[in-house]
Amino acid sequence: MAKIFCVANQKGGVGKTTTTVNLAAGLAKVGQRVLMIDLDPQGNATMGSGVDKRKLAMSVYDVLLESASIAEARLQSDKLKEGGCSYDILGANRELAGAEVDLVNVDRREKRLRQAIATVAGEYDFVLIDCPPSLSMLTLNGLCCAHGVIVPMQCEYFALEGLTDLVNTIKQVKANLNDDLQIIGLLRVMFDPRITLQNQVSEQLKSHFGDKVFDTVIPRNVRLAEAPSYGLPGVVFDPSSKGAQAFIAFAQEMVTRIEAM
């Protein structure tokens, strides 16, 4: 049965989408069956997985409104197949922005995604959900179906403040909507060891959160930043780059951590 993880942080620009698509590709690379769900109306995770969001016949929007199942709406990318890191994609586009309004008066609105995933959970080892940078009905749908949250964060002062808000949100969802929800781990991204402040914040994280901080650190890497413009995860775009190698190591750490749970 699939383990379901949200990649979430209420602070924008911290690398959630980069983390989601590269972890999905990394897990596929080490032999895992993966479904990547894009819950952000910007559709960046969709485009970054080699799928044109403007040409989606069906999307996560249709799944949330129960006009399509995940089995009907999911896709595979030829680009990913060529790179040897193929995973299934449930894409998103700007239509999804309307889901907030459309879901307001419907039954079970915060558990629509949970019920949809249950129909295909046996087909995957991991389901990764890229959440938008806000606590919206979309994020709530992700948190309600997840076993845990992966939190990518930069080692900067304001990132610590955003983390406090996210921890409080997760506690509230756990108490009221999803008993299984927990923080799986904090992933340090865009890390530059030459910057003293980043090292200090990294140490603060480890002292405060202990083994909730992943051992793997994702470095600031040009090739990871270039990859989305080619519609590929960095792991596929340049497998030999430091960023890609770090994400493959992170995928292996995730598999090990889940086996130990």
C-alpha positions in Angstrom: 0.0 0.0 0.0 1.3 3.5 -0.9 2.8 5.8 1.6 1.3 9.3 1.0 3.4 12.4 1.6 2.7 16.1 1.2 5.6 18.4 0.3 4.4 21.6 2.1 5.6 24.9 3.5 3.4 27.9 4.0 6.4 30.1 2.9 6.7 30.5 -0.9 9.9 30.1 -2.9 11.4 27.4 -0.7 11.7 24.7 -3.4 8.6 22.7 -2.8 8.0 21.9 -6.5 11.7 21.2 -7.1 11.7 18.8 -4.1 8.5 17.1 -5.3 9.5 16.4 -8.9 13.1 15.4 -8.1 12.1 13.2 -5.2 9.6 11.5 -7.5 12.3 11.0 -10.1 14.8 9.8 -7.5 12.4 7.3 -6.0 11.6 6.0 -9.5 15.3 5.7 -10.2 15.8 3.5 -7.1 12.9 1.2 -8.2 9.8 2.6 -6.5 6.4 3.0 -8.1 5.4 6.7 -7.7 2.4 8.9 -8.3 3.1 12.6 -8.3 0.0 14.8 -7.7 0.2 18.5 -8.5 -2.2 20.5 -6.2 -0.9 23.9 -7.1 -2.9 25.9 -9.7 0.3 27.2 -11.2 1.0 23.7 -12.5 4.8 23.9 -12.1 5.2 20.3 -11.0 3.2 19.2 -14.0 5.4 21.2 -16.4 8.5 20.2 -14.6 7.6 16.5 -15.1 7.4 16.9 -18.9 3.7 17.4 -19.3 2.1 20.5 -20.9 -0.5 21.8 -18.4 -2.3 23.7 -21.3 -3.1 20.4 -23.0 -4.5 18.4 -20.1 -7.7 16.6 -21.0 -8.3 15.8 -17.4 -6.6 17.1 -14.2 -6.7 16.9 -10.4 -9.5 19.5 -10.7 -11.8 16.8 -12.3 -10.7 14.3 -9.6 -11.6 16.7 -6.8 -15.0 17.4 -8.3 -15.5 13.6 -8.8 -16.0 13.9 -12.6 -13.0 11.7 -13.2 -11.0 9.1 -11.3 -7.2 9.2 -10.8 -7.0 6.1 -13.1 -8.6 8.1 -15.9 -6.8 11.4 -15.3 -3.2 10.3 -14.6 -0.5 10.6 -17.3 3.0 9.4 -18.0 5.7 11.6 -19.7 7.7 10.4 -22.7 10.5 12.6 -21.5 10.7 10.8 -18.2 10.6 7.4 -19.8 13.6 8.3 -22.0 15.4 9.4 -18.8 14.7 6.1 -17.0 12.8 7.8 -14.2 9.2 7.4 -15.1 6.4 8.1 -12.6 2.7 8.7 -13.0 1.5 12.3 -13.0 -1.9 13.8 -11.9 -1.5 17.2 -13.4 -2.9 20.7 -12.6 -3.5 23.9 -14.4 -5.2 27.2 -13.7 -8.6 25.5 -13.7 -7.7 24.3 -10.3 -7.9 27.8 -8.9 -11.7 27.5 -9.2 -11.8 24.4 -7.0 -11.7 26.7 -3.9 -15.1 28.1 -4.9 -16.5 24.9 -6.4 -15.8 22.9 -3.2 -17.3 25.4 -0.7 -20.8 23.8 -0.6 -20.0 20.2 -1.3 -20.0 17.2 1.0 -16.7 15.8 2.3 -14.9 18.7 0.6 -11.6 18.2 2.6 -11.5 14.5 1.9 -12.2 14.3 -1.8 -8.5 13.6 -2.6 -8.2 11.0 0.1 -11.1 9.0 -1.3 -9.7 9.2 -4.8 -6.2 8.0 -3.8 -7.7 5.1 -2.0 -8.9 3.6 -5.3 -5.3 3.4 -6.7 -3.2 3.2 -3.5 -2.3 -0.5 -4.1 -0.6 0.4 -7.4 2.1 2.6 -5.8 4.8 2.6 -3.2 4.8 6.4 -2.9 2.3 9.2 -3.6 3.8 12.7 -3.5 1.6 15.7 -3.3 3.0 19.2 -4.3 1.0 21.7 -2.2 0.4 25.4 -2.8 2.2 27.9 -0.5 -0.9 28.6 1.6 -3.4 26.9 3.9 -6.2 26.6 1.4 -8.8 24.0 0.7 -6.4 22.4 -1.7 -3.6 22.1 0.9 -6.2 20.8 3.4 -7.1 18.0 0.9 -3.5 17.1 0.7 -2.9 17.1 4.5 -6.1 15.1 5.1 -4.9 12.1 3.0 -1.2 12.1 3.9 0.7 9.9 6.3 3.2 12.6 6.7 4.6 16.0 5.6 8.0 16.6 4.1 9.1 20.2 4.7 11.7 21.7 2.4 13.3 24.8 3.9 16.1 27.2 3.4 18.4 27.7 6.3 17.5 31.4 6.8 16.0 33.3 9.7 12.5 33.9 8.2 12.2 30.2 7.3 12.2 29.4 11.0 9.2 31.6 11.6 7.3 30.0 8.7 8.1 26.6 10.1 6.4 27.4 13.4 3.2 28.3 11.5 3.3 25.0 9.6 3.9 22.9 12.7 0.8 24.5 14.3 -1.3 23.9 11.1 -0.2 20.2 11.1 -1.2 19.8 14.8 -4.6 21.2 14.1 -5.2 19.0 11.1 -4.0 15.9 13.1 -6.3 16.8 16.0 -9.4 17.3 13.9 -9.1 15.6 10.5 -6.3 13.1 10.1 -4.9 11.1 13.0 -2.1 9.7 10.9 -0.5 13.1 10.0 3.0 13.8 11.2 6.1 15.6 10.1 8.3 13.0 8.4 11.2 15.3 8.2 12.7 18.7 7.4 14.8 18.9 4.2 17.5 21.5 4.0 17.5 22.9 0.4 19.4 25.5 -1.6 22.2 25.1 1.0 25.5 26.9 0.7 28.0 25.8 3.4 30.0 29.0 2.8 27.3 31.1 4.4 27.8 31.3 8.2 24.1 32.0 8.8 23.0 29.0 6.9 25.3 26.8 9.0 24.0 28.4 12.2 20.3 27.8 11.2 21.1 24.2 10.2 22.6 23.5 13.6 19.5 25.1 15.3 17.2 22.9 13.3 19.2 19.8 14.3 19.3 20.7 17.9 15.6 21.5 18.1 14.1 18.8 15.8 16.7 16.0 16.1 16.2 13.1 13.8 13.3 14.8 12.1 16.0 16.6 10.1 16.9 14.5 7.1 20.6 13.7 6.9 20.7 14.6 3.2 21.3 18.2 2.3 20.3 19.6 -1.1 23.0 22.1 -2.3 22.3 25.3 -4.2 22.8 24.0 -7.8 22.6 25.7 -11.2 21.6 22.5 -13.0 18.6 22.0 -10.7 17.5 25.6 -11.4 17.9 25.1 -15.2 16.0 21.8 -15.4 12.4 23.1 -15.3 12.9 25.2 -18.4 13.5 21.9 -20.2 10.4 20.3 -18.6 12.5 17.9 -16.7 13.4 17.1 -13.0 17.1 17.8 -12.4 17.6 14.1 -11.7 16.8 13.4 -15.4 18.2 16.6 -16.9 21.7 16.2 -15.5 22.0 13.0 -13.4 25.7 13.7 -12.7 25.1 17.1 -11.1 25.6 17.6 -7.4 21.9 18.5 -7.0 20.7 15.4 -8.8 23.0 13.2 -6.8 21.7 14.7 -3.6 18.1 14.0 -4.6 18.9 10.4 -5.4 20.6 10.1 -2.0 17.5 11.7 -0.4 15.2 9.2 -2.2 17.3 6.3 -0.8 17.1 7.9 2.7 13.3 8.2 2.3 12.9 4.5 1.4 15.1 3.6 4.4 13.2 5.8 6.8 9.8 4.5 5.7 11.0 0.9 6.0 12.0 1.7 9.6 8.6 3.3 10.5 
